[in-house]
């Protein structure tokens, strides 16, 4: 069990949410997420993805409040991209890399020099290596990447942004063994907060705690998936 400090990055107070047709998904949820890795589990349709969207501020609760004290980054279940675009676009660094290229070729402006991020290339190399895509050319077309590789590029973009809290919704869906291993490595080394919605028990075993979402609300269990399963069985 992790000894990480868990000062809240996000705290939900009496949060309730209903579907557009008026069906209650959950009511009066009180839970906080800090600098630990939480696996979010529960039955299909219970509202796990909705809860992530509430935490991210993309949805508004029917009642209650969501307090945030840090930056939040979200990895989607599916990554929608323009196949003709370069990898740099999905990474969000196309403009910054272009600025560095102009300066290196002696074509840069004073604005380029003032705004240049001289650490970007090294940070980008580290982020891509961390998701198992070391040496990937940012100029490469996204059309040449598999869906799993695009998901890993999107995760590298999150690592570059370095948010306080990662939200990962089924991150290992449709990934091969290398992709699943890359996600697990990133989370194992992540020192900030993370909330991971997943059915992947191998991934959930590495969490600091499991949060179960049900019709009764949200309940936290310290430790990874195996300890959670033991306690549920007991």
Secondary structure, DSSP 8 states (H G I E B T S, - for coil): --------SEEEEEEEEE-TTS-EEEEEEEEEE-SSEEEEE--TTSSHHHHHHHHHTSS--SEEEEEE-S-EEEE-SS----TTSBHHHHHT-HHHHHHHHHHHTT---HHHHHH--TTHHHHHHHHHHHTT-TT--TTSBGGGS-HHHHHHHHHHHHHHHT-SEEEEESTTTT--HHHHHHHHHHHHH--SEEEEE---HHHHTT-SEEEEEETTEEEEEES-HHHHHHHHH-
